[in-house]
Amino acid sequence: MHYYRYESAEVSCCYKYLMFSYNIVFWLAGALFICAGFWAWSEKGVLLDLTQVTRQHGFDPVWVVLLVGTVTFILGFAGCVGALRENICLLKFFSGIIVLIFFLELTVAVLAFMFQDYVREWVNDLFLQNVKAYREDIDLQNLIDSLQRVNHCCGAKDPNDWNLNVYFNCSQANSQQKSRESCGVPFSCCVSDPADNVVNTQCGYDVRSSGTLTKWAETIYIKGCITALEDWLPRNIYIVAGVFMVISLLQMVGIYLSRTLIGDIEKVKLSY
């Protein structure tokens, strides 16, 4: 192991460049996330008209991309520069934020387990709110379509939740507006045929105009996405736990490297 030589104390070259390498990846990843977020907004015209952000009634997935990218970029920058410049303030900032994020993750996990009914109701309300805004944002639309298609579900509790969306509403008033999608569901609710090479985006038209849930099941998924997610979690609990463990391990490595460097730098300063 190589060291930078000082009068009576040393800063580990190995730990220093491990810390730099560890953070350069996250720094670049954060920059890519931020660029992807602004690119998505530019494609939707948000950058030309920022008032679109406040006019949206549903959840814009770009906010998550930008938030994750910003936090990752700042932490990666603090870790990289703090390691190269042997800056205690930046290293303490880095380790402090990582510790805070770790305990926030742990707190959220514990509270979610303890208040499962409240979390279920909150997720249900959030899903219904975004069903209303399905056509208002292309990223939100793609997110809901992916969720329904992957989990073989439709709506929060059942396909009738799509009555909340003005385009799919099945009321008489909506029928008078001659909406072609009224009494229907998005194509992502349709039971897919592996033999189909082309997606039929009109497969959900008029599905809910007659019949019962049992009849609809021949054409569309009738299980709600909240129920589908509840069924998915127990089956994949080891995958979820594994992802959480990997994230926690990466955080612990970052904390260990930063605290080790801080200790070495402080010893060097005390030796002057």
PAKEMAR-634159 format. One line per field, with one value per atom (N, C-alpha, C): residue in three letters; y, x, z. Coordinates in steps of 0.05 Angstrom, whole numbers, plus 5000, padded with zeros to 4 digits. Atoms other than C-alpha are relative to their C-alpha. Last residue first. Layout:
# residues N
residu <- c(ala; ...)
yy <- c(Y; ...)
xx <- c(X; ...)
zz <- c(Z; ...)
END
This chain:
# residues 272
residu <- c(tyr; tyr; tyr; ser; ser; ser; leu; leu; leu; lys; lys; lys; val; val; val; lys; lys; lys; glu; glu; glu; ile; ile; ile; asp; asp; asp; gly; gly; gly; ile; ile; ile; leu; leu; leu; thr; thr; thr; arg; arg; arg; ser; ser; ser; leu; leu; leu; tyr; tyr; tyr; ile; ile; ile; gly; gly; gly; val; val; val; met; met; met; gln; gln; gln; leu; leu; leu; leu; leu; leu; ser; ser; ser; ile; ile; ile; val; val; val; met; met; met; phe; phe; phe; val; val; val; gly; gly; gly; ala; ala; ala; val; val; val; ile; ile; ile; tyr; tyr; tyr; ile; ile; ile; asn; asn; asn; arg; arg; arg; pro; pro; pro; leu; leu; leu; trp; trp; trp; asp; asp; asp; glu; glu; glu; leu; leu; leu; ala; ala; ala; thr; thr; thr; ile; ile; ile; cys; cys; cys; gly; gly; gly; lys; lys; lys; ile; ile; ile; tyr; tyr; tyr; ile; ile; ile; thr; thr; thr; glu; glu; glu; ala; ala; ala; trp; trp; trp; lys; lys; lys; thr; thr; thr; leu; leu; leu; thr; thr; thr; gly; gly; gly; ser; ser; ser; ser; ser; ser; arg; arg; arg; val; val; val; asp; asp; asp; tyr; tyr; tyr; gly; gly; gly; cys; cys; cys; gln; gln; gln; thr; thr; thr; asn; asn; asn; val; val; val; val; val; val; asn; asn; asn; asp; asp; asp; ala; ala; ala; pro; pro; pro; asp; asp; asp; ser; ser; ser; val; val; val; cys; cys; cys; cys; cys; cys; ser; ser; ser; phe; phe; phe; pro; pro; pro; val; val; val; gly; gly; gly; cys; cys; cys; ser; ser; ser; glu; glu; glu; arg; arg; arg; ser; ser; ser; lys; lys; lys; gln; gln; gln; gln; gln; gln; ser; ser; ser; asn; asn; asn; ala; ala; ala; gln; gln; gln; ser; ser; ser; cys; cys; cys; asn; asn; asn; phe; phe; phe; tyr; tyr; tyr; val; val; val; asn; asn; asn; leu; leu; leu; asn; asn; asn; trp; trp; trp; asp; asp; asp; asn; asn; asn; pro; pro; pro; asp; asp; asp; lys; lys; lys; ala; ala; ala; gly; gly; gly; cys; cys; cys; cys; cys; cys; his; his; his; asn; asn; asn; val; val; val; arg; arg; arg; gln; gln; gln; leu; leu; leu; ser; ser; ser; asp; asp; asp; ile; ile; ile; leu; leu; leu; asn; asn; asn; gln; gln; gln; leu; leu; leu; asp; asp; asp; ile; ile; ile; asp; asp; asp; glu; glu; glu; arg; arg; arg; tyr; tyr; tyr; ala; ala; ala; lys; lys; lys; val; val; val; asn; asn; asn; gln; gln; gln; leu; leu; leu; phe; phe; phe; leu; leu; leu; asp; asp; asp; asn; asn; asn; val; val; val; trp; trp; trp; glu; glu; glu; arg; arg; arg; val; val; val; tyr; tyr; tyr; asp; asp; asp; gln; gln; gln; phe; phe; phe; met; met; met; phe; phe; phe; ala; ala; ala; leu; leu; leu; val; val; val; ala; ala; ala; val; val; val; thr; thr; thr; leu; leu; leu; glu; glu; glu; leu; leu; leu; phe; phe; phe; phe; phe; phe; ile; ile; ile; leu; leu; leu; val; val; val; ile; ile; ile; ile; ile; ile; gly; gly; gly; ser; ser; ser; phe; phe; phe; phe; phe; phe; lys; lys; lys; leu; leu; leu; leu; leu; leu; cys; cys; cys; ile; ile; ile; asn; asn; asn; glu; glu; glu; arg; arg; arg; leu; leu; leu; ala; ala; ala; gly; gly; gly; val; val; val; cys; cys; cys; gly; gly; gly; ala; ala; ala; phe; phe; phe; gly; gly; gly; leu; leu; leu; ile; ile; ile; phe; phe; phe; thr; thr; thr; val; val; val; thr; thr; thr; gly; gly; gly; val; val; val; leu; leu; leu; leu; leu; leu; val; val; val; val; val; val; trp; trp; trp; val; val; val; pro; pro; pro; asp; asp; asp; phe; phe; phe; gly; gly; gly; his; his; his; gln; gln; gln; arg; arg; arg; thr; thr; thr; val; val; val; gln; gln; gln; thr; thr; thr; leu; leu; leu; asp; asp; asp; leu; leu; leu; leu; leu; leu; val; val; val; gly; gly; gly; lys; lys; lys; glu; glu; glu; ser; ser; ser; trp; trp; trp; ala; ala; ala; trp; trp; trp; phe; phe; phe; gly; gly; gly; ala; ala; ala; cys; cys; cys; ile; ile; ile; phe; phe; phe; leu; leu; leu; ala; ala; ala; gly; gly; gly; ala; ala; ala; leu; leu; leu; trp; trp; trp; phe; phe; phe; val; val; val; ile; ile; ile; asn; asn; asn; tyr; tyr; tyr; ser; ser; ser; phe; phe; phe; met; met; met; leu; leu; leu; tyr; tyr; tyr; lys; lys; lys; tyr; tyr; tyr; cys; cys; cys; cys; cys; cys; ser; ser; ser; val; val; val; glu; glu; glu; ala; ala; ala; ser; ser; ser; glu; glu; glu; tyr; tyr; tyr; arg; arg; arg; tyr; tyr; tyr; tyr; tyr; tyr; his; his; his; met; met; met)
yy <- c(4975; 5399; 5015; 5005; 5329; 5025; 4999; 5349; 4997; 4972; 5365; 5003; 4985; 5296; 5029; 5008; 5262; 5016; 4987; 5301; 4993; 4971; 5280; 5014; 4997; 5206; 5030; 5007; 5208; 5004; 4978; 5244; 4996; 4977; 5193; 5023; 5008; 5135; 5023; 4996; 5171; 4992; 4972; 5179; 5004; 4988; 5107; 5030; 5010; 5078; 5014; 4989; 5122; 4992; 4972; 5105; 5013; 4997; 5031; 5029; 5005; 5035; 5002; 4977; 5068; 4996; 4979; 5014; 5025; 5007; 4961; 5022; 4995; 4994; 4995; 4970; 4996; 5007; 4990; 4922; 5031; 5006; 4904; 5010; 4983; 4941; 4995; 4973; 4906; 5019; 5000; 4839; 5027; 5000; 4852; 5001; 4973; 4870; 5003; 4982; 4807; 5028; 5004; 4764; 5019; 4988; 4793; 4998; 4989; 4776; 5013; 5018; 4731; 5009; 5025; 4769; 4981; 4995; 4836; 4974; 5001; 4814; 5001; 5028; 4798; 4997; 5015; 4866; 4971; 4993; 4898; 4985; 5013; 4861; 5005; 5029; 4881; 4986; 5001; 4954; 4972; 4999; 4944; 5001; 4973; 4922; 4999; 4996; 4854; 5028; 4989; 4856; 5003; 5008; 4847; 5013; 4983; 4857; 4988; 4980; 4817; 5016; 5013; 4752; 5019; 5014; 4783; 4985; 4983; 4833; 4984; 4998; 4778; 5016; 5027; 4762; 5000; 5004; 4836; 4973; 4999; 4843; 4996; 5024; 4858; 5005; 5020; 4923; 4976; 4990; 4989; 4979; 4997; 4969; 5009; 5025; 4942; 5001; 5009; 5000; 4975; 4983; 5010; 4985; 4994; 4970; 5016; 5024; 4936; 5005; 4996; 5002; 4977; 4978; 5005; 5006; 4989; 4937; 5021; 4994; 4923; 5013; 4972; 4891; 5005; 4985; 4824; 5030; 4974; 4787; 5014; 5003; 4714; 5026; 5002; 4727; 4998; 5025; 4751; 4998; 5002; 4805; 4972; 5026; 4812; 4997; 5022; 4886; 4975; 5017; 4935; 4974; 5015; 4966; 4982; 5025; 4986; 4982; 4999; 5038; 4973; 4999; 5026; 5003; 5018; 5035; 5002; 5028; 5063; 4980; 5002; 5127; 4971; 5017; 5119; 4997; 5027; 5144; 4981; 5009; 5205; 4971; 5018; 5224; 4994; 4986; 5283; 4983; 4980; 5253; 5016; 5013; 5191; 5021; 5004; 5234; 4987; 4973; 5260; 4997; 4991; 5189; 5026; 4987; 5167; 5008; 5015; 5117; 5012; 4999; 5159; 4988; 5027; 5137; 4998; 5013; 5206; 4972; 4988; 5244; 4986; 4986; 5198; 5009; 4975; 5179; 5017; 4981; 5126; 5028; 4983; 5091; 5019; 4976; 5065; 5019; 4978; 5018; 5025; 4983; 4973; 5024; 5015; 4947; 5019; 5023; 4967; 4983; 5004; 5016; 4975; 4983; 5010; 4995; 4978; 4951; 5017; 4987; 4895; 5023; 5012; 4845; 5011; 5013; 4867; 4988; 5018; 4883; 4984; 5022; 4913; 4979; 5017; 4954; 4976; 5012; 4983; 4980; 5020; 4996; 4985; 5022; 5032; 4977; 5015; 5073; 4976; 5013; 5095; 4983; 5024; 5108; 4985; 5019; 5154; 4975; 5012; 5190; 4978; 5017; 5202; 4986; 5025; 5226; 4982; 5002; 5276; 4974; 4974; 5301; 5000; 4989; 5238; 5027; 5019; 5198; 5013; 4984; 5257; 4984; 4976; 5226; 5015; 5009; 5159; 5023; 5001; 5197; 4987; 4973; 5216; 5001; 4988; 5145; 5028; 5013; 5118; 5012; 4989; 5168; 4988; 4972; 5151; 5012; 5002; 5076; 5028; 5009; 5088; 4999; 4978; 5128; 4993; 4979; 5076; 5023; 5011; 5020; 5021; 5000; 5062; 4990; 4972; 5075; 5002; 4992; 5001; 5029; 5010; 4982; 5009; 4987; 5027; 4991; 4996; 4986; 5011; 5026; 4959; 5003; 5013; 5027; 4973; 4988; 5059; 4988; 5008; 5010; 5011; 5029; 5018; 4991; 5004; 5094; 4971; 4989; 5097; 4995; 5019; 5052; 5008; 5025; 5094; 4980; 4994; 5158; 4975; 5001; 5127; 5008; 5027; 5112; 4998; 5015; 5180; 4971; 4990; 5215; 4984; 5011; 5171; 5009; 5029; 5187; 4987; 5004; 5261; 4971; 4992; 5261; 4996; 5022; 5221; 5007; 5025; 5270; 4978; 4996; 5333; 4975; 5002; 5306; 5005; 5028; 5292; 4997; 5014; 5362; 4970; 4990; 5395; 4985; 5013; 5351; 5009; 4979; 5371; 4987; 5006; 5323; 5021; 4976; 5357; 4996; 4990; 5292; 5023; 5019; 5259; 5011; 5003; 5320; 4980; 4977; 5334; 4998; 4999; 5265; 5022; 5022; 5256; 5001; 4997; 5325; 4978; 4978; 5318; 5004; 5009; 5249; 5022; 5018; 5274; 4990; 4984; 5334; 4982; 4983; 5291; 5016; 5017; 5236; 5018; 5010; 5287; 4983; 4977; 5323; 4991; 4991; 5259; 5023; 5021; 5228; 5010; 5000; 5293; 4980; 4976; 5302; 5000; 5001; 5231; 5023; 5021; 5233; 4999; 4989; 5300; 4980; 4986; 5269; 5012; 5017; 5219; 5015; 4999; 5276; 4984; 5002; 5259; 4999; 5026; 5282; 5002; 5009; 5349; 4973; 5029; 5384; 4991; 5006; 5459; 4970; 4994; 5475; 4992; 5016; 5441; 5004; 5027; 5470; 4983; 5001; 5540; 4973; 5012; 5528; 4998; 4990; 5541; 4987; 4976; 5534; 5013; 4979; 5486; 5025; 4987; 5447; 5022; 4971; 5434; 5014; 4993; 5359; 5030; 5014; 5341; 5006; 4986; 5394; 4987; 4975; 5364; 5016; 5008; 5295; 5025; 5008; 5326; 4992; 4976; 5362; 4994; 4986; 5297; 5025; 5015; 5258; 5014; 4995; 5312; 4986; 4972; 5309; 5006; 4998; 5233; 5028; 5013; 5234; 5001; 4982; 5284; 4989; 4978; 5240; 5020; 5010; 5179; 5023; 5002; 5218; 4991; 4973; 5237; 5001; 4987; 5168; 5029; 5015; 5135; 5014; 4990; 5188; 4987; 4978; 5173; 5010; 5007; 5103; 5023; 5018; 5120; 4994; 4986; 5180; 4983; 4981; 5142; 5016; 5016; 5085; 5018; 5004; 5138; 4980; 4975; 5164; 4996; 4991; 5097; 5025; 5020; 5070; 5010; 4996; 5134; 4980; 5024; 5128; 5007; 5004; 5195; 4977; 5006; 5193; 4998; 5014; 5220; 4997; 5021; 5243; 4985; 5000; 5291; 4977; 4975; 5274; 4997; 4997; 5220; 5028; 4974; 5204; 5005; 4978; 5130; 5026; 4976; 5068; 5022; 4976; 5000; 5025)
xx <- c(4985; 5040; 5007; 4971; 5022; 5017; 4991; 4951; 5030; 5001; 4939; 5010; 4978; 4964; 5000; 4975; 4920; 5023; 4999; 4860; 5026; 4994; 4874; 5002; 4972; 4878; 5008; 4982; 4813; 5029; 5002; 4776; 5019; 4985; 4801; 5000; 4972; 4775; 5018; 4992; 4708; 5030; 4999; 4701; 5009; 4978; 4719; 5003; 4974; 4674; 5023; 4996; 4614; 5027; 4994; 4621; 5005; 4974; 4626; 5008; 4981; 4565; 5029; 5000; 4525; 5020; 4987; 4544; 5002; 4971; 4525; 5016; 4990; 4457; 5030; 4999; 4443; 5012; 4979; 4462; 5003; 4974; 4420; 5023; 4996; 4359; 5027; 4995; 4365; 5006; 4973; 4371; 5008; 4981; 4310; 5029; 5002; 4269; 5020; 4988; 4294; 5000; 4971; 4280; 5014; 4989; 4210; 5030; 4974; 4193; 5014; 4986; 4133; 5028; 4992; 4110; 5016; 4981; 4113; 5008; 4972; 4078; 5020; 4994; 4010; 5030; 5000; 4006; 5007; 4976; 4027; 5002; 4978; 3972; 5027; 5000; 3921; 5023; 4993; 3940; 5001; 4970; 3941; 5009; 4990; 3868; 5030; 4988; 3852; 5011; 5020; 3804; 5012; 4994; 3855; 4980; 4982; 3823; 5005; 4986; 3790; 5021; 4992; 3762; 5017; 4975; 3762; 5010; 4977; 3710; 5026; 5000; 3657; 5024; 4993; 3674; 5001; 4971; 3676; 5008; 4991; 3605; 5030; 4989; 3574; 5010; 5020; 3565; 5014; 5026; 3600; 4978; 5017; 3662; 4971; 5000; 3700; 4981; 5027; 3680; 4998; 5024; 3751; 4974; 5017; 3804; 4976; 5012; 3835; 4982; 5028; 3847; 4985; 5005; 3922; 4970; 5026; 3931; 4992; 5018; 4005; 4975; 5006; 4038; 4980; 4975; 4072; 4996; 5003; 4013; 5027; 4998; 4028; 4998; 4972; 4042; 5005; 4996; 3970; 5029; 4982; 3962; 5001; 4985; 3902; 5016; 5009; 3884; 5017; 5017; 3896; 4993; 4983; 3956; 4984; 4991; 3910; 5016; 4975; 3879; 5008; 4976; 3807; 5025; 4978; 3739; 5021; 5007; 3671; 5022; 5019; 3690; 4991; 4989; 3751; 4981; 4997; 3718; 5010; 4973; 3693; 5003; 4990; 3628; 5030; 4977; 3614; 5014; 5011; 3545; 5023; 5007; 3579; 4990; 4975; 3613; 4994; 4990; 3546; 5025; 5015; 3518; 5010; 5026; 3573; 4986; 5022; 3627; 4972; 5025; 3688; 4977; 5010; 3749; 4974; 5000; 3769; 4987; 5021; 3748; 4999; 4987; 3788; 4980; 4990; 3754; 5014; 5021; 3714; 5009; 4994; 3781; 4977; 4986; 3770; 5005; 5019; 3719; 5013; 5001; 3776; 4982; 5011; 3786; 4998; 5014; 3819; 4988; 4990; 3873; 4987; 5011; 3860; 5012; 5014; 3877; 4986; 5021; 3925; 4988; 5025; 3971; 4977; 5014; 4031; 4973; 4982; 4077; 4986; 4993; 4022; 5018; 5023; 3990; 5008; 5009; 4055; 4977; 4981; 4082; 4992; 5002; 4019; 5019; 5024; 4019; 4997; 4995; 4092; 4976; 4983; 4080; 5005; 5016; 4021; 5017; 5019; 4061; 4984; 4983; 4117; 4982; 4992; 4067; 5016; 4971; 4034; 5008; 4988; 3962; 5030; 4994; 3930; 5015; 4987; 3933; 5008; 4982; 3916; 5015; 5013; 3854; 5018; 5018; 3890; 4985; 4986; 3944; 4984; 4995; 3897; 5015; 5024; 3872; 5004; 5005; 3943; 4975; 4980; 3958; 4996; 5008; 3893; 5020; 5025; 3910; 4991; 4992; 3982; 4975; 4985; 3957; 5007; 5020; 3904; 5014; 5016; 3957; 4979; 4984; 4005; 4984; 4997; 3952; 5015; 5027; 3934; 5001; 5005; 4008; 4973; 5025; 4023; 4993; 5018; 4076; 4973; 5007; 4111; 4979; 5016; 4111; 4990; 5027; 4136; 4981; 5013; 4194; 4972; 5006; 4213; 4985; 5022; 4208; 4992; 5025; 4251; 4976; 5007; 4305; 4974; 5009; 4307; 4990; 5025; 4311; 4988; 5020; 4366; 4972; 5003; 4407; 4978; 5016; 4394; 4995; 5028; 4418; 4982; 5012; 4481; 4971; 5004; 4496; 4987; 5024; 4484; 4995; 5024; 4533; 4975; 5007; 4586; 4975; 5006; 4586; 4991; 5025; 4584; 4990; 5020; 4640; 4972; 5002; 4681; 4980; 5014; 4667; 4996; 5028; 4687; 4983; 5016; 4749; 4971; 5016; 4779; 4981; 4998; 4834; 4985; 4990; 4835; 5004; 4976; 4828; 5013; 4978; 4781; 5025; 4991; 4737; 5023; 4983; 4734; 5011; 4976; 4709; 5019; 4982; 4663; 5025; 4988; 4632; 5020; 4981; 4621; 5014; 4977; 4590; 5021; 4985; 4544; 5026; 4988; 4522; 5017; 4979; 4511; 5015; 4977; 4474; 5023; 4988; 4427; 5025; 4988; 4415; 5014; 4976; 4405; 5014; 4979; 4357; 5026; 4993; 4316; 5022; 4984; 4318; 5008; 4975; 4296; 5018; 4984; 4242; 5028; 4992; 4215; 5018; 4975; 4215; 5010; 4977; 4163; 5027; 4982; 4110; 5025; 4972; 4054; 5018; 4989; 3985; 5030; 5014; 3949; 5010; 5005; 3997; 4987; 5027; 3987; 4994; 5020; 4046; 4972; 4994; 4097; 4978; 5011; 4065; 5004; 5026; 4080; 4986; 4997; 4152; 4974; 5023; 4135; 5000; 5009; 4196; 4976; 4979; 4230; 4993; 5001; 4165; 5021; 5004; 4160; 4999; 5028; 4148; 4995; 5017; 4213; 4970; 4999; 4249; 4983; 5015; 4224; 5000; 5028; 4250; 4982; 5007; 4317; 4971; 5004; 4319; 4994; 5023; 4309; 4994; 5023; 4359; 4974; 5002; 4412; 4975; 5009; 4400; 4996; 5028; 4403; 4990; 5016; 4468; 4970; 5000; 4500; 4982; 5017; 4480; 4998; 5027; 4511; 4980; 5008; 4575; 4972; 4999; 4580; 4991; 5025; 4558; 4999; 5022; 4615; 4973; 5000; 4665; 4978; 5018; 4645; 4999; 5027; 4674; 4980; 5012; 4735; 4971; 5004; 4751; 4986; 5022; 4740; 4994; 5025; 4783; 4976; 5009; 4834; 4977; 5005; 4840; 4989; 5027; 4834; 4992; 5020; 4894; 4972; 5005; 4935; 4979; 4999; 4927; 4993; 5027; 4941; 5002; 5003; 5003; 4971; 5026; 5028; 4996; 5003; 5095; 4973; 4979; 5126; 4996; 5000; 5082; 5021; 4983; 5091; 4998; 4987; 5034; 5015; 5009; 5023; 5013; 4984; 5027; 4988; 5017; 5000; 5018)
zz <- c(5008; 5243; 5025; 4998; 5270; 4993; 4972; 5285; 5003; 4991; 5212; 5029; 5013; 5191; 5010; 4987; 5243; 4987; 4974; 5218; 5015; 5005; 5146; 5027; 5009; 5166; 4997; 4978; 5206; 4993; 4981; 5150; 5024; 5010; 5101; 5019; 4998; 5144; 4990; 4972; 5153; 5004; 4993; 5078; 5029; 5014; 5062; 5008; 4990; 5115; 4987; 4973; 5097; 5011; 5003; 5023; 5027; 5012; 5038; 4998; 4979; 5084; 4990; 4982; 5029; 5022; 5014; 4979; 5017; 5000; 5030; 4986; 4973; 5042; 5001; 4997; 4967; 5027; 5018; 4961; 5003; 4989; 5022; 4984; 4977; 4996; 5013; 5010; 4929; 5023; 5011; 4964; 4989; 4978; 5008; 4989; 4988; 4946; 5023; 5019; 4910; 5012; 4999; 4971; 4981; 4976; 4978; 5002; 5007; 4906; 5024; 5018; 4915; 4995; 4986; 4977; 4982; 4979; 4938; 5015; 5011; 4874; 5023; 5007; 4906; 4992; 4975; 4939; 4996; 4986; 4873; 5027; 5015; 4836; 5014; 4993; 4889; 4987; 4972; 4880; 5009; 4998; 4804; 5029; 4996; 4803; 5005; 4974; 4773; 5003; 4982; 4714; 5028; 4973; 4658; 5019; 4984; 4591; 5027; 5017; 4535; 5015; 5025; 4563; 4983; 4995; 4633; 4974; 5008; 4609; 5001; 5030; 4612; 4991; 5011; 4684; 4970; 4998; 4701; 4989; 4973; 4674; 5001; 4987; 4607; 5028; 4993; 4569; 5013; 5007; 4552; 5007; 4976; 4591; 4994; 4984; 4531; 5023; 4994; 4486; 5017; 5007; 4460; 5007; 4976; 4498; 4994; 4989; 4437; 5024; 4999; 4401; 5013; 4981; 4413; 5003; 5008; 4380; 5020; 4978; 4390; 4990; 5000; 4329; 5023; 5005; 4330; 5002; 5013; 4361; 4998; 5029; 4375; 4985; 5008; 4448; 4970; 5015; 4455; 4991; 5023; 4507; 4989; 4998; 4552; 4975; 5017; 4545; 5005; 4984; 4603; 4985; 4982; 4567; 5019; 5013; 4510; 5019; 5016; 4555; 4989; 4982; 4578; 4982; 5006; 4545; 5021; 4992; 4563; 4993; 4978; 4525; 5004; 4979; 4480; 5024; 5010; 4417; 5022; 4995; 4454; 4991; 5021; 4421; 5003; 5012; 4468; 4978; 5018; 4479; 4988; 5026; 4507; 4980; 5016; 4560; 4974; 5008; 4585; 4983; 5023; 4586; 4989; 4995; 4633; 4974; 5013; 4613; 5005; 4984; 4626; 4985; 4998; 4585; 5016; 5026; 4559; 5001; 5018; 4621; 4973; 5021; 4667; 4979; 4989; 4732; 4978; 5003; 4694; 5011; 5023; 4689; 4993; 4991; 4759; 4977; 4998; 4728; 5011; 5024; 4707; 5002; 5022; 4779; 4976; 4989; 4844; 4979; 4973; 4821; 5012; 4980; 4746; 5028; 5013; 4703; 5021; 4984; 4719; 4985; 5010; 4684; 5017; 4977; 4727; 4992; 4987; 4668; 5022; 5019; 4624; 5014; 5006; 4679; 4983; 4975; 4706; 4995; 4993; 4636; 5025; 5020; 4615; 5007; 4993; 4679; 4981; 4974; 4667; 5008; 5005; 4593; 5026; 5015; 4610; 4995; 4981; 4664; 4986; 4983; 4613; 5021; 5014; 4561; 5017; 5000; 4608; 4988; 4997; 4606; 4998; 5026; 4579; 5001; 5018; 4643; 4974; 5016; 4689; 4979; 5010; 4719; 4981; 5020; 4726; 4987; 5025; 4762; 4977; 5008; 4818; 4973; 5011; 4821; 4990; 5026; 4829; 4987; 5019; 4885; 4972; 5007; 4921; 4980; 5016; 4918; 4991; 5027; 4941; 4982; 5013; 5000; 4972; 5007; 5018; 4986; 5022; 5016; 4990; 5025; 5057; 4976; 5008; 5110; 4973; 5010; 5113; 4990; 5027; 5118; 4988; 5009; 5176; 4972; 4977; 5213; 4993; 4989; 5151; 5023; 5020; 5116; 5010; 4999; 5180; 4980; 4974; 5185; 5001; 5001; 5111; 5025; 5019; 5114; 4999; 4988; 5176; 4983; 4979; 5145; 5014; 5013; 5082; 5021; 5012; 5123; 4986; 4979; 5165; 4990; 4990; 5103; 5021; 5020; 5072; 5010; 4999; 5135; 4981; 4976; 5138; 5003; 5004; 5065; 5025; 5017; 5078; 4995; 4985; 5137; 4984; 4981; 5099; 5015; 5015; 5040; 5020; 5013; 5083; 4986; 4979; 5126; 4989; 4992; 5064; 5022; 5021; 5036; 5008; 5000; 5102; 4979; 4978; 5110; 4999; 4987; 5043; 5020; 4972; 5022; 5017; 4986; 4955; 5030; 5014; 4916; 5015; 4999; 4967; 4987; 4973; 4979; 5003; 4993; 4905; 5028; 5018; 4888; 5008; 4994; 4949; 4983; 4974; 4944; 5006; 5001; 4869; 5027; 5015; 4877; 4998; 4983; 4932; 4986; 4978; 4890; 5018; 5011; 4827; 5023; 5008; 4864; 4990; 4975; 4898; 4993; 4985; 4832; 5025; 5014; 4791; 5015; 4997; 4841; 4988; 4972; 4843; 5005; 4994; 4767; 5030; 5014; 4753; 5007; 4986; 4806; 4987; 4974; 4778; 5015; 5004; 4708; 5026; 4993; 4731; 4997; 5023; 4729; 5008; 4993; 4778; 4975; 4992; 4759; 5007; 4977; 4757; 5010; 5000; 4711; 5026; 5011; 4708; 5001; 4980; 4754; 4991; 4976; 4709; 5021; 5004; 4646; 5025; 4986; 4674; 4996; 4973; 4654; 5015; 4985; 4580; 5028; 5014; 4535; 5014; 4998; 4582; 4986; 4973; 4590; 5002; 5002; 4515; 5026; 4994; 4524; 4999; 5019; 4488; 5004; 5025; 4528; 4979; 4998; 4593; 4974; 5000; 4573; 5002; 5027; 4554; 4998; 5016; 4621; 4971; 4990; 4658; 4984; 5010; 4615; 5009; 5029; 4627; 4989; 5003; 4702; 4970; 4991; 4702; 4996; 5020; 4661; 5007; 5023; 4709; 4977; 4993; 4768; 4977; 5002; 4734; 5007; 5028; 4723; 4996; 5011; 4796; 4971; 4992; 4818; 4990; 5013; 4779; 5005; 5028; 4801; 4984; 5004; 4873; 4971; 4991; 4882; 4993; 5020; 4840; 5007; 5025; 4884; 4980; 4995; 4949; 4974; 4999; 4923; 5004; 5027; 4904; 4998; 5014; 4974; 4972; 4993; 5007; 4985; 5008; 4969; 5006; 5029; 4976; 4990; 5017; 5051; 4971; 5011; 5084; 4980; 5029; 5127; 4993; 5005; 5193; 4970; 4981; 5223; 4997; 4979; 5174; 5019; 4986; 5114; 5022; 4977; 5062; 5012; 5002; 5015; 5026; 4984; 5022; 4991; 5002; 4980; 5016; 5000; 5000; 5000)
END
